[in-house]
């Protein structure tokens, strides 16, 4: 019985370590070990260093058609081979605590994206 008393706390700690990590929404910032919903994965940003460096829930892409259109009123576009959501016209109401960032893309066009 005393062996069982010692094993139960160890088993509980082991199972707690196996618990799933946080699951983040598409286009939300994530930690590398977080899960992402709706078929997205936690990938590294492909934006210039001056905008956002880190990880967020997205998918790789070749064109805008490859991007998950998950949010009402936010168009998802392909920028530097990853999907991002564009800022709303006002620029102030990006979802999931993200902020609107403007930069010039690889084709020399100003681009406004919601980034973590």
NUGU-269549 format. One record per residue: residue in one letter; y, x, z of N, C-alpha, C, CB in turn; chain. Coordinates in Angstrom, 2 decimals, decimal comma. Glycine has a CB too. Example, Ala and Ser with C-alpha at 12.3 -4.5 7.8 and 13.67 -1.06 7.14 Angstrom:
2
 code    n.c2    n.c1    n.c3   ca.c2   ca.c1   ca.c3    c.c2    c.c1    c.c3   cb.c2   cb.c1   cb.c3 unit
    a   -5,69   13,19    7,80   -4,50   12,30    7,80   -3,30   13,20    7,80   -4,47   11,31    9,05    A
    s   -2,25   12,85    7,08   -1,06   13,67    7,14    0,03   12,90    7,87   -0,60   14,08    5,72    A
END
This chain:
116
 code    n.c2    n.c1    n.c3   ca.c2   ca.c1   ca.c3    c.c2    c.c1    c.c3   cb.c2   cb.c1   cb.c3 unit
    x   -1,20    0,82    0,00    0,00    0,00    0,00    1,26    0,86    0,00    0,00   -0,93    1,21    A
    x    1,25    1,99    0,73    2,43    2,85    0,76    2,70    3,48   -0,60    2,27    3,93    1,82    A
    x    1,66    3,76   -1,37    1,85    4,29   -2,73    2,52    3,25   -3,60    0,50    4,72   -3,35    A
    x    2,13    1,99   -3,44    2,73    0,91   -4,21    4,21    0,77   -3,89    1,99   -0,40   -3,94    A
    x    4,57    0,92   -2,61    5,98    0,84   -2,20    6,80    1,95   -2,85    6,10    0,92   -0,68    A
    x    6,20    3,11   -3,06    6,90    4,21   -3,71    7,00    4,01   -5,22    6,21    5,53   -3,39    A
    x    5,98    3,41   -5,81    5,95    3,25   -7,26    6,87    2,14   -7,75    4,55    2,96   -7,70    A
    x    7,03    1,08   -6,99    7,86   -0,03   -7,43    9,32    0,37   -7,71    7,83   -1,12   -6,39    A
    x    9,98    1,10   -6,80   11,36    1,51   -7,11   11,44    2,42   -8,34   11,98    2,23   -5,92    A
    x   10,45    3,30   -8,51   10,45    4,19   -9,67   10,25    3,39  -10,96    9,34    5,26   -9,53    A
    x    9,38    2,38  -10,90    9,16    1,52  -12,06   10,42    0,74  -12,41    7,99    0,56  -11,81    A
    x   11,11    0,25  -11,40   12,35   -0,49  -11,63   13,41    0,39  -12,28   12,89   -1,06  -10,31    A
    x   13,53    1,63  -11,84   14,50    2,55  -12,44   14,13    2,88  -13,87   14,60    3,83  -11,63    A
    x   12,86    3,04  -14,12   12,40    3,33  -15,48   12,70    2,17  -16,41   10,89    3,64  -15,49    A
    x   12,41    0,97  -15,98   12,68   -0,20  -16,81   14,18   -0,40  -17,03   12,09   -1,45  -16,18    A
    x   14,98   -0,10  -16,03   16,43   -0,23  -16,17   16,94    0,73  -17,24   17,14    0,04  -14,83    A
    x   16,34    1,91  -17,33   16,73    2,87  -18,35   16,36    2,42  -19,74   16,08    4,19  -18,07    A
    x   15,41    1,49  -19,85   14,99    0,99  -21,15   15,79   -0,23  -21,59   13,52    0,65  -21,13    A
    x   16,66   -0,71  -20,75   17,44   -1,90  -21,10   18,27   -1,62  -22,35   18,36   -2,32  -19,92    A
    x   18,49   -2,64  -23,13   19,23   -2,46  -24,37   20,68   -2,12  -24,08   19,14   -3,71  -25,25    A
    x   21,29   -1,37  -24,98   22,69   -1,00  -24,83   23,56   -2,16  -25,28   23,01    0,28  -25,63    A
    x   24,84   -1,96  -25,19   25,81   -2,99  -25,59   25,66   -3,28  -27,08   27,25   -2,54  -25,26    A
    x   25,89   -4,52  -27,47   25,90   -4,91  -28,88   27,33   -5,29  -29,25   24,90   -6,11  -29,16    A
    x   27,86   -4,60  -30,24   29,24   -4,81  -30,67   29,30   -5,64  -31,94   29,95   -3,47  -30,89    A
    x   30,42   -6,29  -32,16   30,64   -7,13  -33,33   30,98   -6,29  -34,55   31,76   -8,16  -33,06    A
    x   30,79   -6,83  -35,76   31,18   -6,09  -36,96   32,65   -5,68  -36,91   30,91   -6,94  -38,21    A
    x   32,90   -4,44  -37,29   34,23   -3,83  -37,38   34,85   -3,54  -36,02   35,15   -4,73  -38,17    A
    x   34,08   -3,66  -34,95   34,55   -3,32  -33,60   34,16   -1,88  -33,30   33,95   -4,30  -32,54    A
    x   34,95   -1,20  -32,46   34,61    0,16  -32,03   33,28    0,13  -31,29   35,74    0,76  -31,13    A
    x   32,53    1,22  -31,37   31,24    1,30  -30,70   30,99    2,73  -30,24   30,10    0,81  -31,63    A
    x   30,10    2,87  -29,27   29,58    4,18  -28,88   28,32    4,41  -29,70   29,29    4,26  -27,32    A
    x   27,97    5,66  -29,92   26,85    5,97  -30,80   25,55    5,28  -30,39   26,64    7,44  -30,83    A
    x   25,35    4,99  -29,13   24,10    4,35  -28,70   24,20    2,83  -28,62   23,69    4,90  -27,35    A
    x   25,35    2,26  -29,01   25,51    0,81  -29,01   24,78    0,20  -30,21   27,00    0,42  -29,05    A
    x   24,38   -1,04  -30,05   23,88   -1,80  -31,17   25,04   -2,52  -31,84   22,80   -2,81  -30,71    A
    x   24,84   -2,94  -33,06   25,86   -3,69  -33,79   25,22   -4,95  -34,36   26,49   -2,83  -34,93    A
    x   25,99   -6,02  -34,44   25,45   -7,30  -34,91   25,64   -7,49  -36,42   26,12   -8,44  -34,17    A
    x   25,01   -8,52  -36,93   25,13   -8,97  -38,32   24,77   -7,91  -39,36   26,53   -9,42  -38,57    A
    x   23,80   -7,07  -39,04   23,32   -6,07  -40,00   24,19   -4,84  -40,13   23,20   -6,69  -41,31    A
    x   25,20   -4,70  -39,28   26,03   -3,50  -39,32   25,42   -2,44  -38,40   27,50   -3,82  -38,90    A
    x   25,86   -1,22  -38,56   25,42   -0,13  -37,72   26,61    0,65  -37,18   24,48    0,80  -38,49    A
    x   26,41    1,39  -36,12   27,47    2,17  -35,50   27,61    3,47  -36,31   27,16    2,46  -33,98    A
    x   28,65    3,52  -37,16   28,84    4,66  -38,05   30,16    5,36  -37,76   28,79    4,20  -39,52    A
    x   30,26    6,60  -38,21   31,49    7,37  -38,02   32,57    6,90  -38,99   31,23    8,88  -38,22    A
    x   33,79    6,89  -38,54   34,92    6,52  -39,39   35,03    7,48  -40,57   36,23    6,51  -38,58    A
    x   35,44    6,95  -41,70   35,69    7,77  -42,89   37,18    7,86  -43,19   34,94    7,20  -44,10    A
    x   38,00    7,43  -42,23   39,45    7,43  -42,44   40,04    8,81  -42,17   40,12    6,38  -41,54    A
    x   41,25    9,06  -42,71   41,91   10,34  -42,43   42,12   10,53  -40,93   43,27   10,41  -43,16    A
    x   42,13   11,76  -40,50   42,24   12,10  -39,08   43,44   11,44  -38,42   42,34   13,60  -38,91    A
    x   44,53   11,27  -39,13   45,75   10,70  -38,55   45,61    9,24  -38,18   46,90   10,86  -39,50    A
    x   44,56    8,55  -38,66   44,45    7,12  -38,38   43,46    6,85  -37,26   44,04    6,38  -39,64    A
    x   42,18    6,96  -37,52   41,16    6,67  -36,51   39,97    7,57  -36,70   40,73    5,19  -36,57    A
    x   39,59    8,27  -35,67   38,37    9,06  -35,67   37,49    8,53  -34,56   38,66   10,59  -35,50    A
    x   36,29    8,18  -34,86   35,38    7,63  -33,88   34,30    6,84  -34,60   36,12    6,75  -32,86    A
    x   33,66    5,95  -33,87   32,57    5,16  -34,41   32,92    3,67  -34,35   31,27    5,44  -33,64    A
    x   32,44    2,92  -35,32   32,68    1,48  -35,34   31,52    0,83  -36,07   34,04    1,13  -36,01    A
    x   31,36   -0,48  -35,85   30,26   -1,22  -36,48   30,65   -1,58  -37,91   29,92   -2,51  -35,67    A
    x   29,93   -1,04  -38,86   30,23   -1,27  -40,27   29,00   -0,96  -41,10   31,44   -0,40  -40,73    A
    x   29,19   -0,90  -42,40   28,13   -0,54  -43,33   28,70    0,40  -44,38   27,50   -1,80  -43,99    A
    x   27,86    1,27  -44,93   28,31    2,08  -46,07   28,53    1,18  -47,28   27,28    3,21  -46,39    A
    x   29,34    1,61  -48,23   29,61    0,76  -49,40   29,99    1,59  -50,61   30,72   -0,23  -49,08    A
    x   29,87    0,96  -51,75   30,36    1,51  -53,02   31,49    0,66  -53,58   29,22    1,60  -54,03    A
    x   31,54   -0,61  -53,14   32,60   -1,51  -53,61   32,84   -2,58  -52,54   32,23   -2,18  -54,98    A
    x   33,91   -3,34  -52,69   34,23   -4,40  -51,73   33,10   -5,42  -51,60   35,52   -5,11  -52,15    A
    x   32,35   -5,64  -52,68   31,25   -6,61  -52,66   30,13   -6,21  -51,70   30,68   -6,78  -54,05    A
    x   30,06   -4,93  -51,33   29,03   -4,46  -50,40   29,38   -4,77  -48,95   28,82   -2,97  -50,57    A
    x   30,59   -5,22  -48,69   31,08   -5,38  -47,32   30,82   -6,79  -46,78   32,58   -5,08  -47,26    A
    x   30,42   -6,84  -45,53   30,20   -8,09  -44,82   31,52   -8,82  -44,65   29,53   -7,85  -43,45    A
    x   31,60  -10,02  -45,17   32,79  -10,86  -44,99   32,53  -11,75  -43,79   33,11  -11,71  -46,30    A
    x   32,70  -11,19  -42,60   32,28  -11,84  -41,37   33,37  -12,68  -40,71   31,82  -10,81  -40,42    A
    x   34,60  -12,33  -40,94   35,69  -12,94  -40,19   36,57  -13,81  -41,07   36,54  -11,87  -39,53    A
    x   36,90  -14,99  -40,60   37,81  -15,87  -41,31   39,20  -15,24  -41,32   37,84  -17,28  -40,66    A
    x   39,85  -15,26  -42,45   41,21  -14,76  -42,63   41,35  -13,24  -42,62   42,08  -15,31  -41,56    A
    x   40,23  -12,51  -42,67   40,27  -11,05  -42,73   39,36  -10,59  -43,87   39,84  -10,41  -41,36    A
    x   39,94  -10,00  -44,90   39,14   -9,51  -46,01   38,55   -8,14  -45,66   39,98   -9,42  -47,30    A
    x   37,27   -7,98  -45,89   36,63   -6,68  -45,68   36,64   -5,94  -47,02   35,16   -6,84  -45,14    A
    x   37,04   -4,67  -46,97   37,12   -3,87  -48,20   36,43   -2,53  -47,99   38,59   -3,67  -48,62    A
    x   36,08   -1,91  -49,09   35,43   -0,60  -49,08   36,49    0,49  -49,20   34,38   -0,49  -50,23    A
    x   36,57    1,34  -48,20   37,53    2,45  -48,20   36,78    3,72  -47,82   38,73    2,18  -47,21    A
    x   36,84    4,72  -48,68   36,16    6,00  -48,43   34,69    5,80  -48,08   36,86    6,75  -47,29    A
    x   34,02    4,91  -48,79   32,57    4,66  -48,70   32,13    3,96  -47,41   31,84    5,96  -48,81    A
    x   33,06    3,31  -46,71   32,71    2,50  -45,53   33,53    1,21  -45,57   32,97    3,28  -44,20    A
    x   32,99    0,15  -44,98   33,68   -1,15  -44,96   34,63   -1,25  -43,78   32,66   -2,30  -44,92    A
    x   35,82   -1,73  -44,03   36,85   -1,97  -43,02   37,45   -3,34  -43,29   37,96   -0,85  -43,04    A
    x   38,13   -3,91  -42,29   38,84   -5,16  -42,54   40,33   -4,88  -42,72   38,61   -6,17  -41,38    A
    x   40,94   -5,62  -43,64   42,36   -5,46  -43,89   43,16   -6,18  -42,82   42,74   -5,99  -45,29    A
    x   44,36   -5,68  -42,58   45,25   -6,31  -41,62   45,71   -7,66  -42,16   46,47   -5,41  -41,31    A
    x   45,94   -8,61  -41,26   46,52   -9,88  -41,71   47,95   -9,62  -42,18   46,50  -10,95  -40,56    A
    x   48,53  -10,57  -42,88   49,87  -10,40  -43,44   50,89   -9,99  -42,38   50,33  -11,69  -44,11    A
    x   50,77  -10,52  -41,18   51,72  -10,19  -40,12   51,50   -8,78  -39,58   51,63  -11,19  -38,98    A
    x   50,27   -8,27  -39,71   49,96   -6,94  -39,23   49,78   -6,82  -37,73   51,01   -6,01  -39,65    A
    x   49,93   -7,92  -37,01   49,92   -7,83  -35,55   48,69   -8,42  -34,88   51,12   -8,49  -35,01    A
    x   47,82   -9,07  -35,61   46,75   -9,82  -34,97   45,35   -9,40  -35,43   46,93  -11,28  -35,23    A
    x   45,07   -8,13  -35,42   43,73   -7,67  -35,77   42,75   -8,11  -34,68   43,70   -6,11  -35,97    A
    x   41,50   -8,39  -35,05   40,52   -8,88  -34,06   39,92   -7,75  -33,21   39,41   -9,63  -34,76    A
    x   39,22   -8,15  -32,15   38,43   -7,25  -31,29   39,24   -6,11  -30,68   37,29   -6,66  -32,07    A
    x   40,53   -6,33  -30,45   41,33   -5,29  -29,83   41,66   -4,14  -30,78   40,63   -4,75  -28,63    A
    x   41,49   -4,34  -32,08   41,84   -3,30  -33,04   43,32   -3,40  -33,37   40,98   -3,41  -34,33    A
    x   43,83   -2,39  -34,04   45,25   -2,36  -34,40   45,40   -2,06  -35,88   46,02   -1,32  -33,56    A
    x   46,50   -2,51  -36,44   46,77   -2,29  -37,86   47,32   -0,89  -38,07   47,76   -3,35  -38,40    A
    x   46,69   -0,15  -38,98   47,12    1,21  -39,30   47,36    1,29  -40,80   46,06    2,27  -38,85    A
    x   48,47    1,90  -41,19   48,80    2,07  -42,61   48,63    3,53  -43,00   50,24    1,60  -42,91    A
    x   48,06    3,77  -44,17   47,94    5,12  -44,70   47,81    5,04  -46,21   46,73    5,87  -44,07    A
    x   47,95    6,16  -46,88   47,80    6,23  -48,33   46,37    6,63  -48,63   48,82    7,23  -48,97    A
    x   45,68    5,81  -49,44   44,25    6,06  -49,72   44,06    7,11  -50,82   43,56    4,76  -50,11    A
    x   42,80    7,32  -51,18   42,45    8,36  -52,15   43,03    8,09  -53,54   40,95    8,48  -52,25    A
    x   43,40    6,85  -53,82   44,00    6,49  -55,11   45,53    6,41  -55,04   43,43    5,16  -55,60    A
    x   46,10    6,90  -53,95   47,54    6,95  -53,71   48,17    5,56  -53,54   48,21    7,66  -54,84    A
    x   47,38    4,61  -52,99   47,90    3,28  -52,66   48,01    3,15  -51,15   46,98    2,16  -53,25    A
    x   49,08    2,48  -50,70   49,18    2,22  -49,26   48,13    1,19  -48,88   50,62    1,73  -48,88    A
    x   47,43    1,46  -47,81   46,37    0,60  -47,35   46,62    0,27  -45,88   44,98    1,26  -47,55    A
    x   46,45   -1,00  -45,50   46,62   -1,43  -44,13   45,27   -1,94  -43,62   47,74   -2,54  -44,01    A
    x   44,73   -1,26  -42,61   43,42   -1,62  -42,09   43,47   -1,84  -40,59   42,39   -0,54  -42,43    A
    x   42,61   -2,72  -40,11   42,42   -2,89  -38,67   41,43   -1,82  -38,21   41,91   -4,36  -38,31    A
    x   41,84   -0,99  -37,29   40,97    0,08  -36,81   40,94    0,10  -35,29   41,44    1,44  -37,35    A
    x   39,82    0,51  -34,72   39,71    0,61  -33,25   40,68    1,64  -32,68   38,28    0,99  -32,85    A
END
